[in-house]
Amino acid sequence: GQHFGTFSSSFYAPHLNDAGNVGFSAPVGDNVINTGVFRMVNGVIETLAIPGQQVPGLAAGVTYEWILNLHAFNDDNLLATRVQFSGPGVNASNNTGLAQTWFGGFQLVAREGGGAPGLPGTTFGDFGETMPLLADNGQIAFDVGLNGASAGDSSRWRRWPAAFANLVKEGDPTPVGGTFGGSTPNFWTMSLATNGAAFVESIEGLAGSSRALWVDAGGANGQVLAVALQGDPAPVGVYDLISKTDIDTASDGTTVFVACVAGPGITATKNTLLLRAKLGEATEVLLREGTAAYGFGAGVEIDELFDLSTYPSFANNDTGWTLIQARVRGLGINNTNNIGLWTIDPQGEIHFIARTGMLLSLAGEPARSVESLRPTFGVGPQS
């Protein structure tokens, strides 16, 4: 049988907030697929939801069948994740949703088959590939397909539970021409801040451009503006491609993202960039492929930043600092020493933290070689 009350395997995706509290997920019982979500506040662990529990607000006998092992956790100790449930009245058209700690506890805040606010005759589609994001003020953001009158593969939402506002949906006109496309919802296609959100979405019907980084300015009118547009000038060359899964936004709206650029003198070994952008300000390059890898020896440079197989990951905090993990290449580099970790300060200065292959001694122990670096960057990714 299942033995709730014990953790049966290793923890997933722990998130530490500014108060020192932790949101995490972990398998419970005999099956590692049975993942529950928990938080530890002031040293006390609280169970938020585990498979087999009654889903609050739904009919008696409707229980959590599956809970995503990835989640968002904010500085107010709120946690949000995706859930699937089963029981009386539940079928394939209404068995997924988003759950969040809110007034009254951990509860459903959006459900497949439920009405999409402000869109008559339209319901939320399957939340099967959606990853919710949380801001420190309790706002949630997500992307999901729609069914009914405004059916489409993609729609973007923000604000508080019971007061969601649609930012854009497939087929809406964009501020630069054409219409918003319909990217399939995925885990990390948005980023959320206290005063707005950012996302990458395709454009249909606009010559010379098929993708842009969009920022919701956070105003009452829900205005969405393009920060980086494919085909437009970038700090180096022009934007050739903008990554749709690597976006991180600080509370002041500063957004860090990855792009591929093209133009005279730009080769395939120097064409990917980590950039920092903010509405009304010039976009700046934080890190570029092919530049010297600070903290490594001569002849070592930053590897491809756009390709996920090269392990680029980053987080952008509210003080203007960026944490970046990336792969390096060059003289003396192999699979045992090719990952580095750096911070970039608000002035753009790079600071070396660690690398695989370096010798490290802890508490007087003999020096050992660092085999891997696995920082937890958060979801969205939220730092």
SULHUWO-V907461 format. One record per residue. N is the residue number from 1. RES is the residue in one small letter. PSI is psi in whole degrees, 0 to 359 (* if undefined). NEAR is the number of other C-alpha atoms within 8 Angstrom. Layout:
# SULHUWO-V907461
n=[N:N]
res=[RES:RES]
psi=[PSI:PSI]
near=[NEAR:NEAR]
This chain:
# SULHUWO-V907461
n=[1:2:3:4:5:6:7:8:9:10:11:12:13:14:15:16:17:18:19:20:21:22:23:24:25:26:27:28:29:30:31:32:33:34:35:36:37:38:39:40:41:42:43:44:45:46:47:48:49:50:51:52:53:54:55:56:57:58:59:60:61:62:63:64:65:66:67:68:69:70:71:72:73:74:75:76:77:78:79:80:81:82:83:84:85:86:87:88:89:90:91:92:93:94:95:96:97:98:99:100:101:102:103:104:105:106:107:108:109:110:111:112:113:114:115:116:117:118:119:120:121:122:123:124:125:126:127:128:129:130:131:132:133:134:135:136:137:138:139:140:141:142:143:144:145:146:147:148:149:150:151:152:153:154:155:156:157:158:159:160:161:162:163:164:165:166:167:168:169:170:171:172:173:174:175:176:177:178:179:180:181:182:183:184:185:186:187:188:189:190:191:192:193:194:195:196:197:198:199:200:201:202:203:204:205:206:207:208:209:210:211:212:213:214:215:216:217:218:219:220:221:222:223:224:225:226:227:228:229:230:231:232:233:234:235:236:237:238:239:240:241:242:243:244:245:246:247:248:249:250:251:252:253:254:255:256:257:258:259:260:261:262:263:264:265:266:267:268:269:270:271:272:273:274:275:276:277:278:279:280:281:282:283:284:285:286:287:288:289:290:291:292:293:294:295:296:297:298:299:300:301:302:303:304:305:306:307:308:309:310:311:312:313:314:315:316:317:318:319:320:321:322:323:324:325:326:327:328:329:330:331:332:333:334:335:336:337:338:339:340:341:342:343:344:345:346:347:348:349:350:351:352:353:354:355:356:357:358:359:360:361:362:363:364:365:366:367:368:369:370:371:372:373:374:375:376:377:378:379:380:381:382:383]
res=[g:q:h:f:g:t:f:s:s:s:f:y:a:p:h:l:n:d:a:g:n:v:g:f:s:a:p:v:g:d:n:v:i:n:t:g:v:f:r:m:v:n:g:v:i:e:t:l:a:i:p:g:q:q:v:p:g:l:a:a:g:v:t:y:e:w:i:l:n:l:h:a:f:n:d:d:n:l:l:a:t:r:v:q:f:s:g:p:g:v:n:a:s:n:n:t:g:l:a:q:t:w:f:g:g:f:q:l:v:a:r:e:g:g:g:a:p:g:l:p:g:t:t:f:g:d:f:g:e:t:m:p:l:l:a:d:n:g:q:i:a:f:d:v:g:l:n:g:a:s:a:g:d:s:s:r:w:r:r:w:p:a:a:f:a:n:l:v:k:e:g:d:p:t:p:v:g:g:t:f:g:g:s:t:p:n:f:w:t:m:s:l:a:t:n:g:a:a:f:v:e:s:i:e:g:l:a:g:s:s:r:a:l:w:v:d:a:g:g:a:n:g:q:v:l:a:v:a:l:q:g:d:p:a:p:v:g:v:y:d:l:i:s:k:t:d:i:d:t:a:s:d:g:t:t:v:f:v:a:c:v:a:g:p:g:i:t:a:t:k:n:t:l:l:l:r:a:k:l:g:e:a:t:e:v:l:l:r:e:g:t:a:a:y:g:f:g:a:g:v:e:i:d:e:l:f:d:l:s:t:y:p:s:f:a:n:n:d:t:g:w:t:l:i:q:a:r:v:r:g:l:g:i:n:n:t:n:n:i:g:l:w:t:i:d:p:q:g:e:i:h:f:i:a:r:t:g:m:l:l:s:l:a:g:e:p:a:r:s:v:e:s:l:r:p:t:f:g:v:g:p:q:s]
psi=[178:140:72:143:348:147:130:354:190:157:152:141:58:138:121:124:179:341:358:11:161:133:137:167:156:147:145:149:203:350:120:346:337:80:133:165:142:164:147:111:123:37:359:124:131:132:124:316:142:153:140:345:151:136:117:136:349:170:151:134:353:117:159:125:326:137:128:140:3:148:173:144:128:183:351:15:24:144:142:145:178:142:158:144:168:162:192:128:2:134:187:348:356:27:11:159:183:135:148:146:126:189:120:358:193:122:162:134:344:139:137:132:348:156:137:113:133:1:90:138:18:139:158:141:199:128:17:336:22:140:111:152:151:136:165:342:10:355:148:149:148:164:144:149:164:150:153:215:324:39:141:165:342:139:147:136:152:168:191:156:141:1:33:143:136:122:303:161:162:130:346:146:143:160:345:6:161:193:157:136:195:69:142:128:141:175:311:61:5:165:146:139:170:322:18:186:163:149:158:129:149:163:133:137:20:114:133:358:135:3:149:156:122:143:128:116:349:0:173:333:358:32:131:127:153:128:323:127:127:129:343:162:137:173:333:118:215:156:120:322:141:126:132:357:357:94:137:129:129:170:338:5:355:127:132:136:171:139:157:133:163:161:175:131:356:115:172:348:3:27:9:140:148:123:155:126:152:139:131:358:158:136:138:151:124:320:143:137:138:353:161:137:104:131:349:173:175:143:8:132:164:134:183:131:346:329:120:338:346:8:30:133:149:163:150:115:179:357:5:5:146:134:130:132:131:163:152:166:162:202:121:8:134:190:352:351:30:13:131:159:127:161:153:123:174:337:359:5:138:136:124:137:304:168:154:147:347:156:136:134:129:129:42:2:159:146:136:156:135:119:323:158:125:66:148:111:346:182:131:332:131:130:*]
near=[4:7:8:7:5:7:10:11:8:7:9:9:11:10:11:8:11:6:5:7:13:13:14:13:14:15:15:18:13:8:9:10:6:12:15:15:14:13:14:11:10:6:6:6:8:8:9:10:10:13:12:7:8:9:11:7:6:6:6:6:7:13:12:16:10:11:15:9:11:10:15:14:13:12:9:7:12:12:13:14:14:16:13:11:13:11:8:8:4:11:7:5:9:11:12:13:14:14:13:13:12:8:4:6:7:11:12:12:10:9:13:14:10:9:9:10:9:6:9:7:8:13:12:14:11:13:13:6:8:12:14:14:16:15:11:10:6:10:12:13:15:12:15:14:15:15:11:8:8:9:9:11:12:15:15:12:12:13:10:9:9:5:7:10:9:11:12:9:12:12:8:8:8:9:7:5:8:10:13:15:11:13:8:7:12:9:9:12:14:16:16:16:13:10:9:12:16:15:12:14:13:11:14:9:7:10:5:6:10:10:12:15:13:13:13:13:12:9:7:5:4:9:10:10:9:11:11:10:11:14:9:8:8:10:8:6:11:13:16:10:9:14:12:9:9:12:18:17:16:13:10:9:13:11:13:12:12:14:14:13:15:11:7:5:4:10:7:5:8:11:12:13:15:13:13:12:12:11:8:4:6:6:10:8:10:10:8:13:14:10:9:9:10:7:5:6:6:6:7:13:12:15:12:12:16:11:8:7:4:10:10:12:9:11:13:15:9:8:5:9:11:11:11:12:12:14:13:13:11:8:7:4:11:7:5:8:10:13:12:12:13:12:12:14:11:8:5:7:7:9:9:9:8:8:12:14:10:10:8:8:9:7:4:5:6:6:8:8:9:11:7:6:9:4:4:7:10:11:11:15:13:13:8]
